[in-house]
Amino acid sequence: MSAAASAVASCATPRTARYQRRRPEQTLWYRIVQTHFATWLDLASGEFGAAPPGYVERTFRRYLECGILAHGFARAYCDTCQHDFLVAYSCKGRGVCPSCNTRRMAETAAHLVDHVFPPLPVRQWVLAVPKRLRYFLLTDAALQGAVLRIFLSEVERALRVQCPSTTNTDTSTARIGAVAFIHRFGSSLNAHVHFHCCVMDGVFAPSANPEDFGTDGAPSVSFHAAHQLDALAIQAVQTRTRQRILRAFVRRGLIDHADAKEMAQ
């Protein structure tokens, strides 16, 4: 067998499985949207007096084209074995398309692991608020930021206390490292604003030696792991977060003191 023929044979029969086009049109979710989206749009416009926001309609319509060859594709071709296949365009949407959501999730996770998080323990903290408060969070970005800051500040306070190795340092300067994600939907696509936070399980504090500096000239820091974060400490975070968030809603005039007192219990 010639060298060229050998290359063609090895390329045409790869060891890994060949690419298989996903078929969203065969999924239940796609068929539901395809069948009922126009009806839902008409009913939503008639019930509320105005059509849903333009980005909502655009997202659904682009989802119906995602992965469908009739709406555009790229052709991948191998000069060696003359094998080719088609890759349908994706919508790159958020919130509706399971495929694009999964791809974005995997890419974000890989970026965080490879380029953001140091090789240290990480704990996920999740904050969900009562349904009565979610309504105000849906469209108020400033309120979302305030609630998230309250939550992370209480997590930071707990981690400072639960790091015994910081007893000889100034804990007021210790800081956490965190990446937060705001989710707007629940598992059934119901409106449910909640917060997922990936937090380093400890605090970063300035080095005890004031002469220690990093390569960039900034003061060096050391990581202090949280070894005593138990159920009682987490419950304390929950209690303080609840109290502070309710006070924030009262200050903004969104709920009254009586409602806040009732919800605090």
KEKE-3310 file (N, C-alpha, C; in steps of 0.2 Angstrom, whole numbers, plus 5000, padded with zeros to 4 digits):
npx = (5004:5003:5010:5001:4989:4988:4987:4975:4967:4969:4964:4951:4945:4944:4949:4941:4924:4913:4907:4891:4876:4866:4849:4838:4825:4818:4816:4806:4804:4807:4797:4786:4788:4788:4775:4767:4771:4767:4754:4755:4761:4750:4741:4747:4749:4736:4731:4739:4739:4750:4763:4775:4792:4804:4816:4813:4804:4813:4823:4816:4812:4824:4829:4821:4827:4840:4852:4846:4848:4842:4842:4855:4872:4889:4902:4912:4928:4939:4954:4963:4956:4944:4933:4918:4907:4892:4889:4877:4871:4871:4861:4866:4859:4852:4845:4834:4838:4843:4855:4864:4865:4871:4883:4888:4889:4898:4910:4912:4914:4926:4934:4935:4941:4953:4959:4955:4951:4962:4972:4963:4952:4934:4918:4901:4889:4871:4858:4842:4826:4811:4795:4788:4797:4804:4798:4801:4815:4816:4817:4825:4840:4849:4844:4846:4860:4862:4857:4865:4877:4875:4873:4886:4894:4890:4894:4908:4910:4907:4917:4929:4928:4928:4941:4954:4968:4970:4971:4981:4982:4976:4960:4951:4955:4955:4949:4937:4937:4927:4915:4900:4884:4869:4854:4839:4828:4818:4818:4807:4806:4800:4798:4811:4822:4838:4853:4869:4884:4901:4913:4929:4934:4938:4949:4958:4972:4983:5001:5009:5022:5027:5037:5036:5033:5025:5029:5024:5026:5016:5009:5011:4999:4991:4983:4970:4962:4945:4941:4932:4919:4903:4886:4880:4886:4883:4870:4869:4874:4863:4853:4857:4858:4845:4839:4845:4842:4829:4827:4833:4824:4813:4818:4818:4805:4798:4792:4782:4785:4778:4776:4789:4793:4785:4790:4803:4802)
npy = (4994:5011:5026:5037:5031:5024:5035:5040:5030:5029:5041:5041:5032:5036:5035:5040:5043:5048:5064:5068:5075:5085:5084:5094:5096:5085:5084:5085:5098:5107:5104:5108:5122:5125:5122:5129:5142:5154:5155:5157:5170:5177:5176:5181:5195:5199:5197:5205:5217:5222:5216:5203:5208:5213:5206:5194:5188:5187:5178:5166:5164:5163:5152:5142:5141:5136:5124:5119:5113:5119:5133:5137:5133:5126:5119:5106:5099:5087:5086:5076:5063:5066:5066:5074:5084:5092:5106:5113:5130:5139:5146:5154:5158:5163:5156:5149:5140:5124:5117:5128:5134:5124:5123:5136:5135:5125:5130:5142:5136:5129:5140:5146:5137:5135:5148:5157:5153:5149:5134:5130:5126:5127:5133:5132:5144:5147:5159:5161:5170:5174:5171:5183:5193:5191:5197:5211:5210:5206:5216:5226:5231:5237:5234:5220:5220:5226:5216:5205:5210:5211:5198:5192:5199:5194:5181:5183:5188:5177:5168:5174:5173:5159:5155:5149:5151:5165:5172:5179:5189:5205:5204:5212:5216:5205:5196:5189:5178:5177:5172:5177:5172:5177:5170:5169:5161:5147:5128:5125:5135:5146:5162:5166:5174:5171:5168:5161:5158:5155:5153:5155:5144:5151:5164:5178:5186:5200:5197:5193:5198:5214:5217:5208:5206:5204:5199:5209:5220:5223:5221:5205:5191:5179:5163:5158:5144:5139:5130:5127:5128:5125:5118:5127:5139:5142:5143:5155:5164:5163:5169:5182:5187:5186:5196:5208:5209:5211:5223:5231:5231:5237:5250:5254:5256:5245:5235:5235:5238:5229:5218:5214:5210:5199:5191:5189:5179)
npz = (5000:4996:5002:5001:5000:5012:5021:5017:5021:5035:5039:5035:5043:5057:5074:5084:5087:5073:5069:5073:5068:5079:5082:5084:5080:5083:5097:5112:5117:5107:5098:5105:5106:5093:5089:5098:5100:5092:5095:5109:5109:5103:5113:5124:5120:5120:5133:5141:5135:5128:5117:5121:5126:5113:5113:5118:5109:5098:5103:5104:5091:5085:5091:5085:5073:5076:5074:5063:5047:5036:5038:5037:5036:5040:5030:5033:5028:5023:5015:5014:5015:5009:5015:5021:5031:5037:5047:5056:5059:5075:5087:5097:5108:5124:5138:5132:5122:5124:5119:5116:5128:5136:5129:5132:5146:5148:5142:5150:5162:5160:5157:5169:5177:5171:5170:5179:5193:5207:5212:5223:5237:5233:5236:5233:5235:5237:5234:5237:5236:5244:5235:5235:5235:5223:5212:5212:5210:5197:5186:5191:5191:5200:5212:5212:5212:5225:5233:5231:5235:5249:5252:5248:5257:5269:5268:5267:5280:5288:5283:5287:5301:5302:5299:5307:5305:5303:5315:5320:5311:5303:5302:5296:5284:5277:5262:5252:5237:5223:5211:5204:5198:5191:5190:5181:5179:5184:5186:5178:5169:5175:5181:5191:5200:5206:5215:5211:5218:5216:5228:5235:5247:5259:5265:5258:5264:5268:5268:5283:5284:5281:5272:5261:5244:5229:5212:5204:5211:5220:5237:5244:5247:5257:5257:5268:5273:5277:5290:5299:5295:5299:5300:5309:5307:5294:5295:5302:5293:5284:5292:5295:5282:5278:5287:5283:5270:5270:5277:5268:5258:5264:5267:5254:5251:5246:5253:5268:5286:5294:5285:5283:5296:5298:5287:5291:5301)
capx = (5000:5007:5009:4995:4983:4988:4985:4968:4963:4969:4960:4944:4943:4947:4948:4936:4917:4912:4903:4884:4872:4861:4842:4833:4818:4815:4815:4799:4804:4807:4790:4781:4789:4786:4768:4763:4774:4763:4748:4757:4762:4744:4737:4751:4747:4729:4730:4742:4739:4756:4767:4781:4798:4806:4821:4810:4802:4819:4826:4812:4812:4831:4830:4818:4832:4846:4854:4842:4852:4839:4843:4862:4877:4896:4904:4919:4930:4946:4958:4966:4951:4938:4926:4915:4900:4889:4888:4872:4873:4868:4857:4870:4854:4852:4838:4829:4841:4847:4862:4868:4866:4876:4890:4891:4891:4905:4915:4913:4917:4933:4938:4936:4945:4960:4962:4952:4952:4968:4971:4961:4945:4929:4911:4895:4883:4866:4854:4835:4822:4804:4792:4785:4802:4807:4795:4805:4821:4815:4818:4828:4847:4852:4842:4849:4867:4862:4855:4871:4882:4873:4874:4893:4897:4889:4898:4914:4911:4908:4923:4934:4927:4929:4948:4958:4974:4970:4970:4987:4982:4971:4955:4947:4958:4954:4944:4936:4937:4921:4912:4893:4880:4862:4849:4832:4823:4818:4819:4802:4806:4796:4802:4814:4829:4842:4860:4874:4891:4907:4917:4935:4932:4943:4950:4965:4974:4990:5006:5011:5028:5026:5042:5034:5030:5024:5033:5022:5027:5010:5010:5009:4994:4991:4976:4968:4956:4940:4941:4927:4912:4898:4879:4878:4889:4879:4863:4870:4874:4856:4849:4859:4857:4838:4837:4848:4839:4822:4828:4835:4817:4809:4821:4817:4798:4795:4787:4782:4789:4774:4777:4796:4793:4782:4794:4809:4801)
capy = (5000:5017:5031:5041:5027:5023:5041:5041:5024:5031:5047:5040:5028:5039:5031:5043:5043:5053:5069:5067:5081:5085:5085:5098:5096:5078:5085:5088:5105:5110:5103:5112:5129:5126:5121:5134:5149:5159:5155:5160:5177:5181:5176:5186:5202:5201:5197:5211:5223:5223:5210:5203:5212:5211:5201:5187:5185:5186:5173:5160:5163:5161:5145:5137:5140:5133:5117:5116:5114:5124:5140:5139:5128:5127:5112:5104:5095:5084:5086:5069:5057:5068:5066:5080:5084:5099:5109:5119:5136:5139:5153:5157:5162:5162:5155:5145:5134:5119:5116:5134:5135:5119:5125:5142:5133:5121:5135:5146:5132:5128:5146:5148:5132:5135:5154:5161:5150:5146:5127:5130:5123:5131:5131:5135:5147:5149:5163:5161:5174:5172:5174:5190:5198:5190:5202:5217:5209:5204:5222:5231:5228:5240:5230:5214:5221:5227:5210:5201:5212:5209:5190:5190:5202:5190:5175:5185:5188:5170:5164:5177:5170:5152:5154:5150:5153:5172:5175:5183:5195:5209:5201:5217:5217:5199:5197:5182:5178:5174:5173:5176:5171:5178:5166:5172:5156:5140:5123:5125:5142:5151:5168:5165:5177:5168:5169:5156:5161:5151:5156:5151:5142:5154:5171:5180:5191:5202:5194:5196:5202:5220:5218:5203:5209:5200:5200:5215:5225:5223:5217:5198:5189:5172:5161:5155:5140:5139:5123:5126:5130:5120:5120:5133:5145:5143:5145:5162:5168:5164:5173:5189:5189:5188:5202:5214:5210:5213:5230:5235:5231:5242:5256:5256:5257:5240:5231:5238:5235:5223:5212:5212:5207:5193:5187:5187:5173)
capz = (5000:4995:5008:5001:5001:5019:5024:5016:5025:5042:5040:5034:5048:5063:5080:5088:5083:5068:5071:5072:5069:5083:5078:5089:5078:5086:5104:5114:5119:5100:5095:5109:5104:5086:5089:5102:5101:5089:5099:5115:5107:5102:5120:5129:5118:5121:5140:5145:5131:5124:5116:5125:5124:5107:5113:5120:5103:5094:5106:5103:5084:5083:5093:5080:5068:5079:5072:5057:5041:5031:5040:5036:5039:5037:5028:5035:5022:5024:5009:5013:5014:5005:5019:5023:5034:5038:5054:5056:5063:5081:5088:5103:5113:5131:5142:5129:5119:5129:5117:5117:5136:5138:5127:5136:5153:5148:5140:5156:5168:5158:5158:5176:5180:5168:5170:5185:5200:5208:5214:5230:5238:5231:5239:5230:5239:5233:5238:5234:5240:5243:5229:5236:5233:5217:5208:5212:5207:5189:5182:5195:5191:5206:5218:5211:5215:5232:5237:5230:5239:5255:5253:5248:5263:5275:5267:5269:5287:5291:5282:5291:5308:5302:5297:5313:5304:5303:5322:5321:5306:5304:5298:5293:5277:5273:5257:5248:5230:5221:5205:5205:5192:5192:5186:5181:5178:5188:5181:5173:5165:5179:5183:5198:5201:5212:5214:5212:5219:5217:5232:5237:5254:5264:5264:5257:5269:5267:5272:5290:5284:5277:5266:5256:5239:5223:5206:5201:5216:5225:5243:5243:5251:5258:5258:5274:5272:5282:5292:5304:5293:5300:5299:5313:5304:5287:5297:5304:5287:5281:5296:5294:5275:5278:5290:5280:5263:5272:5279:5261:5254:5268:5265:5247:5251:5242:5258:5274:5292:5296:5281:5284:5302:5297:5283:5295:5305)
cpx = (5004:5006:5003:4989:4982:4985:4977:4964:4963:4965:4953:4941:4946:4945:4942:4929:4917:4907:4896:4880:4867:4854:4837:4826:4814:4814:4808:4799:4804:4800:4785:4782:4787:4779:4764:4765:4770:4757:4749:4758:4755:4740:4741:4749:4740:4728:4733:4742:4745:4760:4773:4787:4801:4811:4818:4807:4808:4822:4822:4813:4819:4832:4827:4822:4838:4847:4850:4846:4849:4840:4851:4866:4884:4898:4911:4922:4937:4949:4961:4961:4945:4932:4924:4908:4898:4887:4883:4873:4869:4865:4862:4865:4855:4845:4833:4832:4845:4854:4866:4870:4871:4883:4893:4893:4897:4911:4917:4916:4924:4937:4940:4941:4952:4963:4960:4954:4959:4967:4969:4954:4940:4922:4906:4890:4878:4861:4847:4831:4815:4800:4789:4790:4805:4804:4799:4812:4821:4818:4823:4836:4851:4850:4845:4857:4867:4861:4861:4876:4881:4875:4882:4896:4896:4893:4905:4915:4911:4914:4929:4934:4930:4936:4952:4965:4975:4970:4976:4987:4976:4965:4950:4949:4957:4949:4943:4937:4931:4919:4904:4889:4873:4858:4842:4827:4824:4819:4813:4801:4802:4801:4805:4821:4832:4849:4865:4881:4896:4912:4923:4933:4938:4944:4957:4967:4981:4995:5008:5018:5027:5031:5041:5030:5030:5029:5031:5022:5021:5011:5007:5003:4994:4984:4975:4962:4952:4939:4935:4920:4907:4891:4877:4880:4885:4872:4864:4870:4867:4852:4851:4858:4849:4836:4839:4844:4832:4822:4829:4828:4813:4812:4819:4809:4795:4790:4787:4785:4785:4776:4784:4797:4791:4787:4800:4808:4800)
cpy = (5006:5021:5035:5037:5025:5029:5042:5036:5026:5037:5046:5035:5030:5034:5033:5043:5049:5058:5067:5073:5080:5086:5088:5097:5089:5079:5087:5095:5109:5110:5107:5119:5130:5126:5127:5141:5155:5160:5159:5168:5180:5181:5181:5193:5204:5201:5203:5217:5225:5217:5209:5207:5209:5205:5194:5184:5183:5179:5166:5159:5160:5153:5140:5136:5136:5126:5114:5118:5119:5131:5142:5134:5129:5119:5111:5098:5093:5083:5079:5063:5059:5067:5072:5079:5091:5100:5114:5124:5136:5146:5157:5161:5160:5161:5150:5139:5130:5118:5122:5135:5130:5121:5131:5140:5129:5126:5139:5142:5131:5134:5147:5143:5133:5142:5159:5158:5147:5139:5127:5128:5129:5128:5135:5137:5149:5153:5163:5165:5172:5175:5181:5195:5197:5195:5208:5216:5208:5210:5227:5229:5231:5236:5223:5215:5222:5220:5205:5203:5211:5202:5189:5193:5197:5183:5177:5185:5182:5167:5167:5174:5163:5150:5154:5152:5161:5175:5180:5189:5199:5207:5206:5218:5211:5199:5190:5183:5174:5176:5172:5176:5172:5174:5169:5167:5150:5135:5122:5131:5147:5156:5167:5167:5174:5169:5163:5159:5155:5155:5152:5150:5144:5161:5173:5186:5193:5198:5197:5200:5208:5220:5213:5207:5204:5202:5207:5221:5226:5219:5210:5196:5181:5170:5157:5151:5140:5131:5122:5128:5125:5122:5126:5139:5147:5146:5153:5166:5169:5169:5180:5191:5191:5194:5208:5215:5213:5221:5234:5236:5236:5249:5259:5257:5251:5236:5236:5235:5228:5217:5209:5208:5200:5188:5185:5181:5167)
cpz = (5000:5001:5007:5002:5009:5023:5023:5021:5032:5044:5039:5039:5055:5069:5085:5084:5079:5071:5068:5073:5074:5080:5083:5087:5081:5093:5106:5115:5112:5097:5099:5107:5097:5085:5092:5102:5098:5093:5106:5114:5107:5109:5124:5127:5120:5129:5143:5141:5127:5123:5120:5122:5117:5107:5115:5113:5098:5096:5104:5095:5082:5085:5088:5074:5070:5077:5066:5051:5036:5032:5040:5039:5036:5035:5030:5030:5024:5017:5008:5012:5010:5009:5021:5027:5035:5045:5054:5061:5069:5082:5093:5107:5120:5134:5139:5126:5123:5126:5118:5124:5138:5136:5131:5143:5153:5146:5146:5161:5166:5158:5165:5179:5177:5169:5176:5192:5201:5211:5222:5231:5236:5234:5235:5235:5235:5237:5234:5239:5239:5237:5229:5234:5226:5212:5207:5209:5199:5185:5185:5196:5198:5212:5218:5214:5222:5236:5236:5234:5246:5257:5253:5254:5269:5274:5269:5276:5290:5289:5286:5298:5308:5300:5303:5311:5303:5310:5323:5315:5307:5299:5294:5286:5273:5268:5254:5241:5228:5214:5205:5198:5194:5187:5187:5180:5183:5183:5176:5169:5169:5181:5191:5198:5207:5210:5215:5212:5220:5222:5235:5245:5259:5262:5262:5261:5267:5271:5278:5289:5279:5271:5261:5250:5233:5217:5203:5206:5221:5231:5242:5248:5252:5259:5264:5273:5278:5284:5297:5302:5293:5298:5303:5310:5297:5289:5299:5298:5284:5285:5295:5287:5275:5281:5286:5273:5265:5273:5273:5258:5258:5266:5258:5246:5247:5247:5264:5280:5294:5292:5282:5291:5301:5293:5287:5299:5301)
residu = (MET:SER:ALA:ALA:ALA:SER:ALA:VAL:ALA:SER:CYS:ALA:THR:PRO:ARG:THR:ALA:ARG:TYR:GLN:ARG:ARG:ARG:PRO:GLU:GLN:THR:LEU:TRP:TYR:ARG:ILE:VAL:GLN:THR:HIS:PHE:ALA:THR:TRP:LEU:ASP:LEU:ALA:SER:GLY:GLU:PHE:GLY:ALA:ALA:PRO:PRO:GLY:TYR:VAL:GLU:ARG:THR:PHE:ARG:ARG:TYR:LEU:GLU:CYS:GLY:ILE:LEU:ALA:HIS:GLY:PHE:ALA:ARG:ALA:TYR:CYS:ASP:THR:CYS:GLN:HIS:ASP:PHE:LEU:VAL:ALA:TYR:SER:CYS:LYS:GLY:ARG:GLY:VAL:CYS:PRO:SER:CYS:ASN:THR:ARG:ARG:MET:ALA:GLU:THR:ALA:ALA:HIS:LEU:VAL:ASP:HIS:VAL:PHE:PRO:PRO:LEU:PRO:VAL:ARG:GLN:TRP:VAL:LEU:ALA:VAL:PRO:LYS:ARG:LEU:ARG:TYR:PHE:LEU:LEU:THR:ASP:ALA:ALA:LEU:GLN:GLY:ALA:VAL:LEU:ARG:ILE:PHE:LEU:SER:GLU:VAL:GLU:ARG:ALA:LEU:ARG:VAL:GLN:CYS:PRO:SER:THR:THR:ASN:THR:ASP:THR:SER:THR:ALA:ARG:ILE:GLY:ALA:VAL:ALA:PHE:ILE:HIS:ARG:PHE:GLY:SER:SER:LEU:ASN:ALA:HIS:VAL:HIS:PHE:HIS:CYS:CYS:VAL:MET:ASP:GLY:VAL:PHE:ALA:PRO:SER:ALA:ASN:PRO:GLU:ASP:PHE:GLY:THR:ASP:GLY:ALA:PRO:SER:VAL:SER:PHE:HIS:ALA:ALA:HIS:GLN:LEU:ASP:ALA:LEU:ALA:ILE:GLN:ALA:VAL:GLN:THR:ARG:THR:ARG:GLN:ARG:ILE:LEU:ARG:ALA:PHE:VAL:ARG:ARG:GLY:LEU:ILE:ASP:HIS:ALA:ASP:ALA:LYS:GLU:MET:ALA:GLN)
# end
